[in-house]
Amino acid sequence: METLFIYIVKSSGLLVLFYSAYYFLLRKETFFNSNRYFLLTGLVTAVIMPLLVYKKIVWVDSVSANSNFQSIIPQIIKKEHFQINWFYIAAGVYALGLLLLLIKFALDFYNLNSVLKGKKIKQQADFKFVDVNENIAPFSYFDYIVYNSSMYTEAELESIIEHEKVHSDQNHTIDILISRIFCILFWFNPISWLYKKAITQNLEFIADSEASKKLSDKKAYQYTLLKITTHENCVAITNHFYQSLIKKRIVMLNKNQSKKRNSWKFYTVVPALVAFVLLFQVEVIAREKQLSKKEIAEENIKSVDVYKIKKTTTDKELTEVIEKLKANHNLDVLISDVKRNDANEITAIKISVKNGKDQAQAMQLGGSKAIKDYGIVVITKDDGSKKIDFNTNDSAEGDQKVKIVKSNKTKKVKNTKTDDVTNKNSYTTTYSNSNSNNVTTLSVQNGSDSNETTSVSVSSKPNSKIVVKSSNNSKQLVIVDGVVMPASVGMDDLESLDISSMDVISSSNAVVKYGEQGENGVIVITTKK
């Protein structure tokens, strides 16, 4: 629904652009045929351009120590309250208007068929002349030219027929039908109706200009225009000889031809179209950069080993992976909950990797389909420290990482991860998540040698509390959506917040950014807008 709404807004905006250019710059020029194609181009552009999206890939550095709670903590589910869905109401109103206009469109075709049905048709060259008895204004519909000969003199009838021949020969009916359909689809936009009027009026300018060139008495043609203005009965979805703006038609008929140098006005929409594409039709996709060999060297990485696990990996091969990880990297690996389909392909698997006592990581996959190929990646640095990760093998670049993958069949996912930063302002962040307890905890230790630790725990259970613990029992500075909370505000007062993300900043880093207020650490909370 939202996608449709955005498409309609973009199409309407493009329609306004072309109509404004025509109304303010081209309407009074005698480039009638060029104006015709300009207006039709506007309709086509308004339909197609919002569907064309240019995807721009931006490569970003991988962030190793991000404390964004959006991806870490479970969402706190609030009680649902009845709300009016305005999208559905707008869709209902739009559908009703669309239905009524489609019915009107069908009735117009029926009335046209009633006028032509049973009438004697006179074929002449590419035209079919139909002389009717009804008191209606002359009109053309594709190769049909319809008129009531008893209502006009021979000279007037000649002017009328020449006029309608131009409409028929240049297929102006197509323009009328396209603009009418566009009005039906965008009936709520007043510009679409003004646009249709501009198209119809310009077609009359074309027919008047071409017909007057073939007639010996141009003045008599203008008198015929004035006489036809008394007709009010017109058949819809056709090119009428009669149009209400008769004065403008006569003015344009006697106007001198526009100079060619004024044709620059057609190109005024080009910069606006370029701006439209750059602002609204470029989708930026962020992807993490993959470390090159040079970058790996700069990171003081000694080696990168990948132990692949495919959907066709046998139990014996899984055992070999465990043995290699233990022998080569002294990692304790446990592979469990392995399930296979009828083709003996792995559909579910749980892998736990432990590096000593401090660092552990687990991943669990499950579903009805076979798993995708991935690997256990072990990065060994020059100092002997190791980092474990799980990488998919979906593409040659390997730009998609799988850290925790949860499917409908996964009941428990446990994850504990530690990232170290070694500089003078170093700190250690550790977060753990357990779906069985519905609790997520994030801890920040200020420096590798410091005993100062701040932790935040959030439970997704109803009526849960946000629990903040500090090793030195100090009061942290709390900031919600950029606003510093008073010292009297505790975490219990923030239970009702709909949290989007939460950052815990250690005291040493907080002092740099927030001054003395951050000497005990800072908790930055961002709520959902």
N, C-alpha and C positions, 0 to 999 in steps of 0.2 A: 504493500500500500504506500509506504513512504517513497519507494523508488518511483512509482507512478506519479506521485505528487511532485517530486523533483523534476521528472520529465516534463510534466505539464507546465511547470513554472518556467523551465528553460525554453520550451517551445514558444510560450507566450512572450517571453522576453525577446526572442529573435524576431517574432512577428512584429512587435512594437518597433524594433530597430528598422526593419525594411519599410514599414508603413510611415515612420517618421521621415525617413530619407525621401520617400516618394512625395509625401504631403508638403514638406518644406522646401524641397529642392527640385523635384521633377514634375510636379503636378501641372505647372504652367508652361512646361516645355512642349514642343511639338514632336518629340521623339516617341510617337505613339507606339510603334512596333517594338522599339527598344524598351519602352516602359512596360509593355505586355510581358516580355520575357523577364524583366527585372522583378515584377510582381510575382510571377510564377516561380522564379528562383527563390524568392523569399519563402513561399509555401514549402517548397521542397527542402530548403535549408532548415526551416523550423521543425520539420518532421525527422530528418536524418541526423543533423549535427548533434543533438543531445545524446544520440545512441553511440557516437564515435568517441571512444576514450583512449587517450594515449597513456600508456603505462611507463612511468619513469622509475627505474630502480636506483635507490640510494644505498650505498654500502656504508654501514656504521660499524664502529668498533664494538666488540663484544664486551658487555659489562659483567664483571665477575662478582661484584659485591653489591647487588641491588636489593634494597629492603622494601620493595613495593608490595604491600600486603594484598593488592588486587589478585596477584597470582599465587600468594602464599597462604592467606587465611581463607577459611570458608566464609561464605556470605551469611550474615545474620538475617534470617528471614523474618519479616514483619507480618503482622496480620493484614490480610487483604481487605480493603474497603471498596465499596462500589464506586466506580468512577465512570463518567460518561466518556465513551470512546468517540471523539470528534472525527477521527478518520473514517469510521464506519458511517457516521451521519453524513459527512461530506460525500462519501462514495454513494450513499443512497440518493442524495439530492442530485448528484451528477447523473446517476443511472436513470432517474426519473426524467430529467430534462432530455437526456439522450433518447430515451424511448419515445417521448412525445414528438421530438423533431424527426425521428425516423418514420413515425406514423404519418406525419405531415408530408415528408418526402415521398412516401409511397402513394399518398393521396394525390399529390401533384402529378406523378406518373400516370395514375389512373385517369385524371382529368385530361391529360394530354392525349392519352389513348382514346378517350371518348370523343375528342375533337376530330381525330384522324380516322376513326373507325367508320367504315362504310362510305367514305368520301371518294369522289372521282379524282384520280391522280393523273396529272399531265406531265409526262417525262420530256425534258428538254435538256440535252447535253448531260451534265452531271447533276442537274437539279430536278427535284420533283415538286411541281406546283400544285397546291391544293386550294381551290376556290370554295370557301365555306359561306354559309348563310348566317352564322352566328355574328352577333355584334361584339367582336373582339378586336384588339389591336393586332396589326400584322406582326408575325414573328417567324423565326427560322429555327429549325431543330435538326442539326446535322445537315443532310441534303434536302430536307423538306422546307419549303417556303409556303407559309399559310397566310391567306389574306381574304378579305371580303370585297370583291371588285365592285359591287353595287354601291359602295360607300364613297368611292373616289372617282375623280375624273381620269381620263386617259393619261394626262401629263403627271398627275399625282401618283397614279399607279406605277408609272415608269420609274419615278424617283424611289418609291417604296421597294420595288423589286430589285433595283440596282443596289440599294442599301442592304437588303437581306442577302443578296448574292455574295456580297463581301463577307458577311458573317458565315455563310455556309461554306464558301470556298476556303476560308482560312481556319475552319474548324473552331470557331469561337465557342461552340457549345461545350467543348471539352473544358475550357477555362471556367465556364459557368458551373459545370458539374463539380469540378475540383474545389472551387471556392465554396460551393454549397455544402459539400461533404466536410470541408474543413470547419465551416460554421457549426455543423452538427456535432463534430467531435469536440470543438472548443467553444461551445455555446455560451459558457459563462464569461468568456473574455470579450468585452465590448469591441476591442480592437479587431477581432476576427470579422465582425459584422461590418465595420468600417472598411476593412481590407476587401471584403467581397464587393462592397459598393464601389470602391476605387477600381477594381478589376472590371466590373460591369460598365462603369462610366468610360474607362479608357477604351474598351472594345467599341463603344459607340463613337468615340472620337476617330478610331481607325476606319469604321464603316462610313462615317460622314466624309472623311477626307478622301477615301478611295472612290466613293460613289460620285462625289461632286466633280472629280476629274473626268468622269465618263459622260456627264450630263452637260448639255450645251448651255442651259440656263441655271446658273448657280443660285440666283436670287429666287427662282421658282422653287428650288429644292428647300430653301429656308422657309418659304411660306408653307410648304408641305409639312415641315417639322412643326410649325405653329398650329396647323390644323389638327394634327394627330394628337396634340396635347389634350384634346377634349375627351379622349378615350380613357376609361378607367378599368375596363375589363381586360386583364392580361393573363396569359397562361404562364404559370411558373416554370422554372427550370428551362426556359427558352430565351432566345435573344429577341427582346421586344424592340420594335421600331420606336416605340414611345418610351421616353425616360423623363423623370420629373425635372431634372436639371437642364431644361431645354435652353435656357439663357446661356449657360456655359458652353453648350454644344455649338451654338451659333457664334459665340465669341471665339472659340477655338477654330471654327471653320474659316473665320476671316483673319486669323492671326498669321503674321509672317512666320516663315520657317525659322526654327531655332538654329543658332550658329553651332557648328561642330565643336568649337572649343568649349562649349558648355557640357560636353559629354563627360567631363571629369567628375561630374556630380554622381555618376553611377558608381564610382569607385570609393566614395566616402564611407561605405559600409565595411570595406576591407579591414581597416585598422580595428574597427569595433569587433569584427569577427575574430581577428587574431587575438585580441584581448579576451574575448569570450572563451576561446580554446585554452589559452594559458591559465586563466583564472578558474575555469570550471571543468575542463575536459582533460586535465592532466592528473592522473592518479599516481601518487608517490608511494612506492613500495620499499620499505626499509628491510634490508637483509644484513645479517652479520658478516663481517669480513672473515675470510678464511686465512689463517696464518700461512704465509709463504715460508720457504726455507730460510730466507734472509731474516724474516721477522722472528722465526723460531729461534734463530741464533741470537738475535738481539734480546730475546726474552730469557736468555741463559738456559734454554731447554736442551738437554743432552740427547734425548730420544723420544720418539712417539711410536708406540706399538699399538696395533689394532688387532683385536681377536674377533673375527667375524662369526656371527651366528645367523644362519639362514633358516628359512622355513623347512628346508630339507635336511637340516643337520640332525644326525642320529644321536641316540643316547650315548653311544660310545664316544662320538666326537665332542659332545658336551663335557664328558668326563675328562677328555684330553685338554679342553680349554681350561677347566678348573686346575688341572695339574700344571699346565704351562704358566698360568698366572701365579701359582704358588711358587714354582721353581724359579721363574724369572724375576718376579717382583715381590715375593713374600706376601701376597695378598690372599686373604681368606675369602673364598668365593663359595656361595651356596646357591645352587640352582634347584628350584622346586616348583610344584604346581604346574608341571609340564602336561599339556593336553594336545592331542593330535586328532586330525580328521581322518576320513576314510582313506585319503591318499597318503597317509602317514606324514602330513605336513603339520608343523607346529602351529597351533591356534592360540595357545596361552602359555605363558612362562613367567616365572618370577626369579629375578637375579638379585642377590645381595652381595655387595663387595665391601669388605672391611680392611682398612689399612691401619694396622696397629690398634691402639685403644681409642684414638682421638677422632678418626675420620671414618665415616661409614656412609654408604649410599645404596639405595635399593630402587629397582624398577620392576613394575609388573604390567604385563600386557595381557589382554584377553578379549575375545570376541568370537564371532561365528566364522570369520574368514581367517585365512592363514596370515601369519605375521609378516611384516616387511623385513627385508634384510637389514641388519644393523650390526654394530660392532661395539665391543667394550674397549674404550680408548684409555691407554695408560700413558701419561706424559711424565717423563722423568727429567727433573732439572739437574743442573750441575751440582747443587748442594745435596742431591740424593732424595729430596722430597718428591712425592708423586701426587699426581692429580688424576682422578678417575672420572670418566664421562661416558655417556652413551650417545653414539652418533648413528643416524640412519644412513642408508646408502641409496636414497631415492634418486639422486642425480649424480652426475660425474663430479660436480663441485662439492657435494656433500654439505650443502648449506642448511639443511634442516636437522635440528638437534632434537632428540627425544630424551628428556630428563625424567619426567613422570608421565606416563600415559595411562589414563584411566578409561575403561570401557564399561558398558552396561553390566558385564559379567564380573567386574572387579569389585570385590567386597571390601578389601582392606589395602590401603596404600600407606606405607610408613617411609618417612624420609628424614634423614639427619645429614646436614651438610655444613662444612666449615670452610670458609674462604679466608686466606691470610694475606695481609698487605704489610710489607716490611719496609717502613720508612720511619722517620722520627715522629710522625704523627700517626703511627700505625694503630690499628684496632682490629679486633676479630669479631665477625658476626657469625652467629650460629642460629639456624632456625630448624625446628622440627615440627612435623605434622603427623597426626594420627587420626584417621577417619573413625576409628573405633571409639575414640573419646571426644571427637569433634572439637579438639583444642589445638590451637596453633600458638607456638611460643617463638619470639625472636629475642635474642640476647646480644648485647654489645659490650665487649670488654675493651677498656681504654688502654691500649698498649699491650704488648706481649708480656711485659713484666709487671703489669699493674693488677691489683686485686679488685679494682673498681669495676663492677658489672651492673648493667641495667637490663632488665628483661620485661617484655610485654607479652601477656597471654590473652588470647581471645577465644571464646567458645561460641560455636554456632547454635548451641541449644537455646531454646526460648528463655527469656528473663535472665540471660547470662550477664556476667560482669567483665569489664576490662580490668585485668589485674596487672599492676605495675610494681615490680620489686627492684630495689636498689641495694647493693651490698653495703653501702654506707648510710642507708636510711635517709638519704637526702631528698629534697623536693625538686622534681624536674620541672623545667619550663614547658608549658603545654601551649602549642599554637594550633588553632583550628582554622583552616581556610585563610591563612595569612594573618589572623587576628590573635594577639597574645592574650591568653586567658588569665584572669586574676588569680592570685595565689590561693584564694579561698575555694577555687573550683577544683574539685577532685575528679578522678576518673569515674567515680560512681555517677557524677553529674553528666557524663558523656555517653551513658549507655544507650540513649535513644538515637544517637547519631547514626546515619546510614553511611558507614565508612567505605570510601573507595580505596584509599591507600594510607599507610602509616609508616613514617620513618623515625627510627631511634638514633639520635646523634650523640656520640660520646662527648664527655665534658671538654676534653682538650680541643676537639674540632668545633664544638659549639661555641666556645669562648671566642674563637677567631671570627665567627660569623655574627654572634649575638652579644658579644661583650660579657660583662659580669653576670648578666641575666642567665647565661647558659653555662655557668660554672659547675652546675650539678647535672648537666646533660639536658637535651631538648627532645621532646616528642612532638613531631609534626604530623598532624592529622589532616587529610583531605577528604571531604565528604562528596557524595554523589550529587551532581547538580540536577 
